[in-house]
């Protein structure tokens, strides 16, 4: 455990990990350089926190480049702030068409040079536009 973590970070970090690594993805955890991920979350961010924990403790070689949420009151925003992870709130109601909403998300992920998109409690169904842009690079 990194003893240089701030007290705010320590309050968020959970020392027990609630994840299972199946034999098929056991090699997923090792990347050099670290795998750049973008996380989409809509709520409390417990899955997002697990990704933070995996990254902070070196369990997975990932770098969380950005959090995108569609909920300005989502707790995941506080988690991102505590770990100085950039975040962006993108609400579908701010766009006249679903595709424009998704284009904003896509452009944000591209801006942060994301290699893998992790939907960690993302409560929106994505369209083929989004899926095709990140084909074989999305985990839900």
FIDREN-299945 format. One line per field, with one value per atom (N, C-alpha, C): residue number from 1; residue in one letter; atom name; x, y negated, z negated. Coordinates in nm, 4 decimals, decimal comma, always signed. Layout:
num = NUM; ...
residu = A; ...
atome = CA; ...
xx = X; ...
yy = Y; ...
zz = Z; ...
END
This chain:
num = 1; 1; 1; 2; 2; 2; 3; 3; 3; 4; 4; 4; 5; 5; 5; 6; 6; 6; 7; 7; 7; 8; 8; 8; 9; 9; 9; 10; 10; 10; 11; 11; 11; 12; 12; 12; 13; 13; 13; 14; 14; 14; 15; 15; 15; 16; 16; 16; 17; 17; 17; 18; 18; 18; 19; 19; 19; 20; 20; 20; 21; 21; 21; 22; 22; 22; 23; 23; 23; 24; 24; 24; 25; 25; 25; 26; 26; 26; 27; 27; 27; 28; 28; 28; 29; 29; 29; 30; 30; 30; 31; 31; 31; 32; 32; 32; 33; 33; 33; 34; 34; 34; 35; 35; 35; 36; 36; 36; 37; 37; 37; 38; 38; 38; 39; 39; 39; 40; 40; 40; 41; 41; 41; 42; 42; 42; 43; 43; 43; 44; 44; 44; 45; 45; 45; 46; 46; 46; 47; 47; 47; 48; 48; 48; 49; 49; 49; 50; 50; 50; 51; 51; 51; 52; 52; 52; 53; 53; 53; 54; 54; 54; 55; 55; 55; 56; 56; 56; 57; 57; 57; 58; 58; 58; 59; 59; 59; 60; 60; 60; 61; 61; 61; 62; 62; 62; 63; 63; 63; 64; 64; 64; 65; 65; 65; 66; 66; 66; 67; 67; 67; 68; 68; 68; 69; 69; 69; 70; 70; 70; 71; 71; 71; 72; 72; 72; 73; 73; 73; 74; 74; 74; 75; 75; 75; 76; 76; 76; 77; 77; 77; 78; 78; 78; 79; 79; 79; 80; 80; 80; 81; 81; 81; 82; 82; 82; 83; 83; 83; 84; 84; 84; 85; 85; 85; 86; 86; 86; 87; 87; 87; 88; 88; 88; 89; 89; 89; 90; 90; 90; 91; 91; 91; 92; 92; 92; 93; 93; 93; 94; 94; 94; 95; 95; 95; 96; 96; 96; 97; 97; 97; 98; 98; 98; 99; 99; 99; 100; 100; 100; 101; 101; 101; 102; 102; 102; 103; 103; 103; 104; 104; 104; 105; 105; 105; 106; 106; 106; 107; 107; 107; 108; 108; 108; 109; 109; 109; 110; 110; 110; 111; 111; 111; 112; 112; 112; 113; 113; 113; 114; 114; 114; 115; 115; 115; 116; 116; 116; 117; 117; 117; 118; 118; 118; 119; 119; 119; 120; 120; 120; 121; 121; 121; 122; 122; 122; 123; 123; 123; 124; 124; 124; 125; 125; 125; 126; 126; 126; 127; 127; 127; 128; 128; 128; 129; 129; 129; 130; 130; 130; 131; 131; 131; 132; 132; 132; 133; 133; 133; 134; 134; 134; 135; 135; 135; 136; 136; 136; 137; 137; 137; 138; 138; 138; 139; 139; 139; 140; 140; 140
residu = X; X; X; X; X; X; X; X; X; X; X; X; X; X; X; X; X; X; X; X; X; X; X; X; X; X; X; X; X; X; X; X; X; X; X; X; X; X; X; X; X; X; X; X; X; X; X; X; X; X; X; X; X; X; X; X; X; X; X; X; X; X; X; X; X; X; X; X; X; X; X; X; X; X; X; X; X; X; X; X; X; X; X; X; X; X; X; X; X; X; X; X; X; X; X; X; X; X; X; X; X; X; X; X; X; X; X; X; X; X; X; X; X; X; X; X; X; X; X; X; X; X; X; X; X; X; X; X; X; X; X; X; X; X; X; X; X; X; X; X; X; X; X; X; X; X; X; X; X; X; X; X; X; X; X; X; X; X; X; X; X; X; X; X; X; X; X; X; X; X; X; X; X; X; X; X; X; X; X; X; X; X; X; X; X; X; X; X; X; X; X; X; X; X; X; X; X; X; X; X; X; X; X; X; X; X; X; X; X; X; X; X; X; X; X; X; X; X; X; X; X; X; X; X; X; X; X; X; X; X; X; X; X; X; X; X; X; X; X; X; X; X; X; X; X; X; X; X; X; X; X; X; X; X; X; X; X; X; X; X; X; X; X; X; X; X; X; X; X; X; X; X; X; X; X; X; X; X; X; X; X; X; X; X; X; X; X; X; X; X; X; X; X; X; X; X; X; X; X; X; X; X; X; X; X; X; X; X; X; X; X; X; X; X; X; X; X; X; X; X; X; X; X; X; X; X; X; X; X; X; X; X; X; X; X; X; X; X; X; X; X; X; X; X; X; X; X; X; X; X; X; X; X; X; X; X; X; X; X; X; X; X; X; X; X; X; X; X; X; X; X; X; X; X; X; X; X; X; X; X; X; X; X; X; X; X; X; X; X; X; X; X; X; X; X; X; X; X; X; X; X; X; X; X; X; X; X; X; X; X; X; X; X; X; X; X; X; X; X; X
atome = N; CA; C; N; CA; C; N; CA; C; N; CA; C; N; CA; C; N; CA; C; N; CA; C; N; CA; C; N; CA; C; N; CA; C; N; CA; C; N; CA; C; N; CA; C; N; CA; C; N; CA; C; N; CA; C; N; CA; C; N; CA; C; N; CA; C; N; CA; C; N; CA; C; N; CA; C; N; CA; C; N; CA; C; N; CA; C; N; CA; C; N; CA; C; N; CA; C; N; CA; C; N; CA; C; N; CA; C; N; CA; C; N; CA; C; N; CA; C; N; CA; C; N; CA; C; N; CA; C; N; CA; C; N; CA; C; N; CA; C; N; CA; C; N; CA; C; N; CA; C; N; CA; C; N; CA; C; N; CA; C; N; CA; C; N; CA; C; N; CA; C; N; CA; C; N; CA; C; N; CA; C; N; CA; C; N; CA; C; N; CA; C; N; CA; C; N; CA; C; N; CA; C; N; CA; C; N; CA; C; N; CA; C; N; CA; C; N; CA; C; N; CA; C; N; CA; C; N; CA; C; N; CA; C; N; CA; C; N; CA; C; N; CA; C; N; CA; C; N; CA; C; N; CA; C; N; CA; C; N; CA; C; N; CA; C; N; CA; C; N; CA; C; N; CA; C; N; CA; C; N; CA; C; N; CA; C; N; CA; C; N; CA; C; N; CA; C; N; CA; C; N; CA; C; N; CA; C; N; CA; C; N; CA; C; N; CA; C; N; CA; C; N; CA; C; N; CA; C; N; CA; C; N; CA; C; N; CA; C; N; CA; C; N; CA; C; N; CA; C; N; CA; C; N; CA; C; N; CA; C; N; CA; C; N; CA; C; N; CA; C; N; CA; C; N; CA; C; N; CA; C; N; CA; C; N; CA; C; N; CA; C; N; CA; C; N; CA; C; N; CA; C; N; CA; C; N; CA; C; N; CA; C; N; CA; C; N; CA; C; N; CA; C; N; CA; C; N; CA; C; N; CA; C; N; CA; C; N; CA; C; N; CA; C; N; CA; C; N; CA; C; N; CA; C; N; CA; C; N; CA; C; N; CA; C; N; CA; C; N; CA; C; N; CA; C; N; CA; C; N; CA; C; N; CA; C; N; CA; C
xx = +0,0847; +0,0000; +0,0889; +0,0544; +0,1305; +0,1011; +0,2007; +0,1817; +0,1717; +0,1940; +0,1854; +0,0449; -0,0524; -0,1896; -0,2446; -0,3236; -0,3823; -0,4926; -0,5309; -0,6395; -0,7695; -0,7960; -0,9174; -0,9188; -0,8050; -0,7963; -0,8131; -0,7557; -0,7639; -0,9077; -0,9890; -1,1293; -1,2046; -1,1649; -1,2326; -1,1820; -1,0517; -0,9943; -1,0519; -1,0885; -1,1378; -1,0269; -0,9887; -0,8767; -0,9158; -1,0443; -1,0870; -1,1345; -1,0901; -1,1281; -1,2414; -1,3440; -1,4603; -1,4624; -1,3652; -1,3613; -1,3117; -1,3454; -1,3007; -1,2271; -1,1101; -1,0356; -1,0466; -1,1145; -1,1300; -1,0010; -0,9793; -0,8557; -0,8401; -0,9508; -0,9429; -0,8855; -0,9035; -0,8543; -0,7416; -0,6823; -0,5777; -0,4583; -0,4353; -0,3238; -0,3618; -0,4887; -0,5359; -0,4639; -0,4199; -0,3680; -0,2288; -0,1571; -0,0205; -0,0078; +0,0211; +0,0427; +0,1620; +0,2404; +0,3519; +0,3636; +0,3401; +0,2986; +0,1557; +0,1131; -0,0195; -0,1282; -0,2329; -0,3486; -0,4278; -0,4544; -0,5272; -0,6768; -0,7507; -0,8938; -0,9771; -1,0964; -1,1981; -1,3140; -1,3680; -1,4751; -1,6033; -1,7125; -1,8451; -1,9226; -1,9751; -2,0494; -2,1644; -2,2708; -2,3894; -2,4285; -2,3694; -2,4205; -2,3143; -2,3188; -2,2291; -2,0839; -2,0599; -1,9224; -1,8501; -1,9227; -1,8540; -1,7660; -1,8119; -1,7280; -1,6091; -1,6330; -1,5263; -1,4226; -1,4697; -1,3783; -1,2938; -1,3530; -1,2752; -1,1622; -1,1918; -1,0877; -0,9784; -1,0182; -0,9206; -0,8331; -0,8957; -0,8212; -0,7230; -0,7691; -0,6828; -0,5632; -0,5869; -0,4796; -0,3849; -0,4398; -0,3599; -0,2702; -0,3212; -0,2447; -0,1638; -0,1636; -0,0831; -0,1361; -0,2621; -0,3215; -0,3403; -0,3780; -0,3903; -0,3020; -0,2356; -0,1547; -0,2439; -0,3259; -0,4182; -0,3968; -0,4276; -0,4289; -0,5671; -0,6401; -0,7737; -0,7569; -0,7830; -0,7599; -0,8755; -0,9990; -1,1143; -1,2343; -1,3163; -1,4482; -1,5511; -1,6468; -1,7591; -1,8855; -1,9658; -2,0934; -2,2032; -2,3244; -2,4395; -2,5251; -2,4716; -2,5467; -2,4620; -2,5029; -2,4247; -2,4198; -2,5089; -2,5106; -2,4479; -2,3842; -2,3263; -2,2102; -2,2068; -2,0993; -1,9648; -1,9684; -1,8423; -1,7614; -1,8266; -1,7557; -1,6658; -1,7182; -1,6382; -1,5187; -1,5421; -1,4325; -1,3244; -1,3665; -1,2702; -1,1922; -1,2618; -1,1946; -1,0920; -1,1280; -1,0373; -0,9084; -0,9134; -0,7945; -0,7401; -0,7905; -0,7438; -0,7535; -0,8652; -0,8949; -0,9856; -0,9489; -1,0352; -1,1732; -1,2762; -1,4113; -1,4882; -1,5907; -1,6760; -1,8198; -1,9091; -2,0523; -2,1125; -2,1704; -2,2334; -2,3748; -2,4729; -2,6125; -2,6831; -2,7551; -2,8244; -2,9288; -2,9883; -3,0932; -3,0376; -2,9060; -2,8432; -2,8229; -2,8640; -2,8435; -2,9770; -2,9937; -3,1195; -3,1338; -3,0209; -3,0242; -2,9305; -2,9690; -2,8884; -2,7473; -2,7372; -2,6070; -2,5155; -2,5711; -2,4902; -2,4382; -2,5220; -2,4820; -2,3642; -2,3776; -2,2709; -2,1454; -2,1617; -2,0449; -1,9642; -2,0328; -1,9634; -1,8827; -1,9411; -1,8693; -1,7497; -1,7730; -1,6660; -1,5519; -1,5845; -1,4810; -1,4030; -1,4703; -1,4022; -1,3053; -1,3495; -1,2628; -1,1416; -1,1642; -1,0539; -0,9574; -1,0126; -0,9300; -0,8350; -0,8829; -0,8006; -0,7200; -0,7216; -0,6397; -0,6668; -0,7945; -0,8382; -0,8233; -0,7693; -0,7535; -0,8658; -0,9274; -1,0334; -1,1407; -1,2669; -1,3806; -1,4402; -1,4537; -1,5126; -1,6436; -1,7529; -1,8847; -1,9060; -1,8841; -1,8882; -2,0140; -2,1268; -2,2530; -2,3098; -2,2791; -2,3320; -2,4754; -2,5701; -2,7110; -2,7761; -2,6999; -2,7514; -2,7168; -2,8084; -2,7808; -2,7101; -2,5985; -2,5235; -2,5681; -2,5482; -2,5908; -2,4760; -2,5059; -2,3999; -2,2903; -2,3247; -2,2252; -2,1127; -2,1498; -2,0528; -1,9779; -2,0510; -1,9904; -1,8910; -1,9278; -1,8380; -1,7132; -1,7260; -1,6100; -1,5070; -1,5538; -1,4653; -1,4786; -1,4901; -1,5078; -1,3960; -1,4370; -1,3461; -1,2654; -1,3134; -1,2436; -1,3392; -1,4474; -1,5480; -1,5678; -1,5704; -1,6066; -1,7249; -1,8283; -1,9445; -1,9523
yy = +0,1180; +0,0000; -0,1238; -0,2189; -0,3432; -0,4297; -0,4534; -0,5317; -0,6803; -0,7221; -0,8631; -0,9067; -0,8165; -0,8527; -0,9507; -1,0457; -1,1435; -1,0782; -1,1431; -1,0910; -1,0810; -1,1786; -1,1727; -1,0477; -1,0148; -0,8953; -0,7711; -0,7715; -0,6544; -0,6258; -0,7295; -0,7096; -0,6387; -0,6617; -0,6027; -0,4620; -0,4383; -0,3088; -0,1993; -0,0909; +0,0259; +0,1297; +0,1824; +0,2770; +0,4160; +0,4413; +0,5707; +0,5517; +0,6387; +0,6299; +0,7272; +0,6800; +0,7617; +0,7944; +0,8710; +0,9065; +1,0496; +1,1079; +1,2422; +1,2338; +1,2946; +1,2985; +1,4402; +1,4537; +1,5864; +1,6233; +1,7530; +1,7941; +1,7289; +1,6994; +1,6421; +1,5010; +1,4271; +1,2890; +1,2686; +1,3762; +1,3622; +1,2822; +1,2780; +1,2011; +1,0565; +1,0230; +0,8869; +0,7865; +0,8292; +0,7363; +0,6807; +0,7357; +0,6908; +0,6199; +0,4919; +0,4118; +0,3214; +0,3067; +0,2133; +0,1478; +0,0205; -0,0716; -0,0414; -0,1108; -0,0869; -0,1090; -0,0287; -0,0403; -0,1647; -0,2518; -0,3768; -0,3498; -0,3669; -0,3379; -0,4627; -0,4601; -0,5593; -0,4872; -0,5436; -0,4798; -0,5598; -0,4875; -0,5465; -0,4949; -0,5852; -0,5472; -0,6452; -0,5970; -0,6812; -0,7034; -0,6280; -0,6347; -0,6498; -0,5589; -0,5663; -0,5408; -0,4703; -0,4482; -0,3397; -0,2408; -0,1326; -0,0521; -0,0294; +0,0395; -0,0484; -0,1768; -0,2733; -0,2694; -0,2633; -0,2564; -0,1298; -0,0198; +0,1043; +0,0870; +0,0188; -0,0072; -0,0972; -0,1963; -0,2830; -0,1995; -0,1141; -0,0292; +0,0608; +0,1234; +0,2121; +0,1369; +0,0141; -0,0692; -0,1152; -0,1670; -0,2214; -0,1159; +0,0060; +0,1123; +0,1966; +0,1568; +0,2263; +0,3628; +0,3898; +0,5175; +0,5274; +0,4172; +0,4081; +0,2936; +0,3122; +0,2052; +0,1172; +0,0372; -0,0529; -0,1951; -0,2860; -0,4282; -0,4800; -0,5271; -0,5801; -0,7228; -0,7405; -0,8695; -0,9669; -0,9138; -1,0015; -0,9215; -0,9880; -0,9371; -1,0203; -0,9533; -1,0227; -0,9766; -1,0726; -1,0417; -1,1242; -1,0726; -1,1458; -1,2008; -1,1936; -1,2329; -1,3294; -1,4546; -1,5561; -1,5330; -1,4474; -1,4169; -1,2817; -1,2200; -1,0871; -1,0925; -0,9962; -0,9878; -0,9576; -0,8972; -0,8665; -0,9935; -1,1077; -1,2345; -1,2647; -1,2454; -1,2687; -1,1740; -1,0497; -0,9531; -0,9988; -1,0475; -1,0967; -1,2155; -1,3072; -1,4235; -1,3823; -1,2865; -1,2422; -1,1834; -1,1275; -1,0663; -1,1468; -1,2693; -1,3614; -1,3005; -1,2320; -1,1741; -1,2723; -1,3124; -1,4038; -1,3415; -1,4259; -1,3765; -1,4771; -1,4253; -1,5116; -1,4648; -1,5596; -1,5304; -1,5576; -1,4540; -1,4659; -1,4114; -1,5006; -1,4606; -1,4506; -1,3414; -1,3189; -1,4275; -1,4823; -1,5846; -1,7145; -1,7297; -1,8484; -1,8383; -1,7263; -1,7028; -1,6704; -1,7182; -1,6982; -1,5557; -1,4869; -1,3503; -1,2613; -1,1374; -1,0403; -1,0277; -1,0317; -1,0192; -1,1352; -1,2548; -1,3707; -1,3550; -1,3012; -1,2704; -1,1730; -1,0663; -0,9672; -1,0219; -1,1080; -1,1698; -1,2524; -1,3185; -1,3959; -1,3026; -1,1893; -1,0903; -1,0357; -0,9992; -0,9459; -1,0465; -1,1712; -1,2745; -1,2949; -1,2834; -1,2966; -1,1805; -1,0599; -0,9425; -0,9525; -0,9998; -1,0180; -1,1258; -1,2353; -1,3438; -1,2930; -1,1994; -1,1451; -1,0223; -0,9923; -0,8840; -0,7494; -0,7187; -0,5972; -0,4768; -0,3680; -0,2436; -0,1438; -0,1539; -0,0625; -0,1413; -0,1140; -0,1785; -0,0775; -0,1197; -0,0341; -0,0972; -0,0265; -0,0718; -0,0141; -0,0975; -0,0548; -0,1113; -0,0503; -0,1014; -0,2117; -0,2077; -0,3048; -0,2650; -0,3511; -0,3163; -0,3643; -0,3656; -0,4011; -0,2891; -0,2609; -0,1654; -0,2408; -0,1857; -0,2529; -0,2013; -0,2842; -0,2522; -0,1856; -0,1317; -0,0760; -0,1778; -0,3051; -0,4096; -0,3997; -0,3938; -0,3869; -0,2542; -0,1472; -0,0129; +0,0023; -0,0444; -0,0317; -0,1187; -0,2319; -0,3195; -0,2539; -0,1774; -0,1121; +0,0403; +0,0894; +0,2326; +0,3119; +0,4109; +0,4966; +0,4199; +0,3017; +0,2198; +0,1696; +0,2463; +0,2090; +0,3266; +0,2957; +0,3948; +0,3361; +0,4160; +0,3732; +0,4568
zz = +0,0000; +0,0000; +0,0000; +0,0819; +0,0922; -0,0293; -0,1108; -0,2321; -0,2045; -0,0812; -0,0459; -0,0079; -0,0148; +0,0204; -0,0823; -0,0357; -0,1270; -0,2100; -0,3185; -0,4011; -0,3231; -0,2356; -0,1546; -0,0691; -0,0109; +0,0722; -0,0127; -0,1315; -0,2183; -0,2585; -0,2740; -0,3095; -0,1985; -0,0754; +0,0392; +0,0673; +0,0489; +0,0829; -0,0049; +0,0559; -0,0136; -0,0097; -0,1238; -0,1266; -0,0792; -0,0637; -0,0104; +0,1318; +0,2199; +0,3595; +0,3865; +0,4529; +0,4840; +0,6317; +0,6761; +0,8168; +0,8314; +0,9435; +0,9762; +1,1078; +1,1146; +1,2402; +1,2937; +1,4051; +1,4648; +1,5366; +1,5591; +1,6286; +1,7653; +1,8333; +1,9669; +1,9669; +1,8591; +1,8576; +1,7571; +1,7117; +1,6100; +1,6603; +1,7900; +1,8441; +1,8720; +1,8556; +1,8801; +1,7907; +1,6758; +1,5770; +1,6061; +1,7022; +1,7272; +1,8624; +1,8554; +1,9754; +1,9532; +2,0559; +2,0497; +2,1870; +2,1990; +2,0939; +2,0474; +1,9441; +1,8876; +1,9926; +1,9823; +2,0703; +2,0319; +2,1294; +2,1060; +2,1196; +2,0087; +2,0120; +1,9866; +2,0435; +2,0157; +1,9509; +1,8456; +1,7706; +1,7875; +1,8187; +1,8246; +1,7051; +1,6227; +1,5029; +1,4822; +1,4186; +1,3999; +1,2546; +1,1628; +1,0255; +0,9194; +0,8215; +0,7065; +0,7411; +0,8471; +0,8900; +0,8140; +0,7635; +0,6921; +0,7871; +0,9082; +1,0069; +1,0459; +1,0594; +1,0879; +0,9756; +0,8516; +0,7374; +0,7426; +0,7835; +0,7958; +0,8978; +1,0082; +1,1080; +1,0505; +0,9739; +0,9077; +0,8147; +0,7350; +0,6413; +0,7155; +0,8226; +0,9007; +0,9564; +0,9982; +1,0517; +0,9404; +0,8318; +0,7211; +0,6570; +0,6449; +0,5799; +0,6782; +0,8057; +0,9043; +0,9442; +0,9152; +0,9534; +1,1044; +1,1665; +1,3120; +1,3582; +1,4695; +1,5271; +1,6137; +1,5466; +1,6175; +1,5693; +1,6591; +1,6254; +1,6623; +1,5641; +1,5896; +1,6404; +1,7682; +1,8332; +1,8110; +1,8043; +1,7904; +1,7405; +1,6623; +1,6238; +1,6975; +1,7600; +1,8228; +1,7518; +1,7096; +1,6465; +1,7108; +1,7051; +1,7565; +1,6431; +1,5215; +1,4029; +1,3206; +1,3170; +1,2450; +1,0942; +1,0418; +0,8984; +0,8660; +0,9617; +0,9418; +0,8427; +0,7530; +0,6530; +0,7192; +0,8362; +0,9054; +0,9333; +0,9438; +0,9650; +0,8445; +0,7247; +0,6037; +0,6000; +0,6403; +0,6429; +0,7417; +0,8584; +0,9575; +0,9011; +0,8372; +0,7788; +0,6737; +0,5882; +0,4816; +0,5361; +0,6566; +0,7150; +0,8327; +0,8463; +0,9502; +1,0901; +1,1126; +1,2435; +1,3169; +1,4373; +1,5127; +1,5333; +1,5307; +1,5548; +1,6390; +1,7040; +1,7848; +1,7687; +1,7489; +1,7401; +1,8776; +1,9353; +2,0670; +2,0538; +2,0590; +2,0401; +2,1752; +2,1939; +2,3211; +2,3486; +2,2438; +2,2641; +2,3236; +2,3213; +2,3792; +2,5300; +2,5880; +2,7309; +2,7979; +2,9189; +2,9915; +3,0461; +3,0622; +3,1151; +3,0341; +3,0225; +2,9482; +3,0067; +3,1388; +3,2044; +3,1682; +3,1528; +3,1131; +2,9701; +2,8847; +2,7466; +2,7473; +2,8248; +2,8320; +2,8989; +2,9971; +3,0611; +2,9610; +2,8711; +2,7673; +2,6770; +2,6429; +2,5613; +2,6390; +2,7638; +2,8497; +2,8610; +2,8873; +2,9016; +2,7722; +2,6593; +2,5304; +2,5101; +2,5408; +2,5266; +2,6193; +2,7386; +2,8337; +2,7822; +2,7312; +2,6763; +2,5677; +2,4853; +2,3771; +2,4201; +2,5497; +2,6063; +2,5375; +2,5221; +2,4541; +2,5470; +2,4913; +2,5664; +2,5379; +2,4200; +2,3793; +2,3069; +2,3413; +2,2756; +2,1779; +2,0523; +1,9500; +1,9055; +1,9296; +1,8848; +1,7454; +1,6468; +1,5070; +1,4414; +1,4730; +1,4220; +1,5092; +1,6372; +1,7338; +1,7640; +1,7360; +1,7448; +1,8753; +1,9812; +2,1139; +2,2109; +2,3009; +2,4075; +2,5189; +2,5641; +2,6700; +2,8070; +2,9061; +3,0424; +3,1194; +3,2368; +3,3216; +3,3546; +3,3621; +3,3866; +3,2830; +3,1573; +3,0483; +3,0513; +3,0646; +3,0639; +3,1784; +3,2954; +3,4111; +3,3975; +3,3314; +3,3121; +3,2203; +3,1229; +3,0271; +3,0355; +3,1575; +3,1798; +3,1118; +3,0335; +2,9582; +2,8529; +2,8160; +2,7162; +2,6084; +2,5846; +2,4850; +2,3900; +2,2610; +2,1594; +2,0834; +2,0677; +1,9911; +1,8664
END
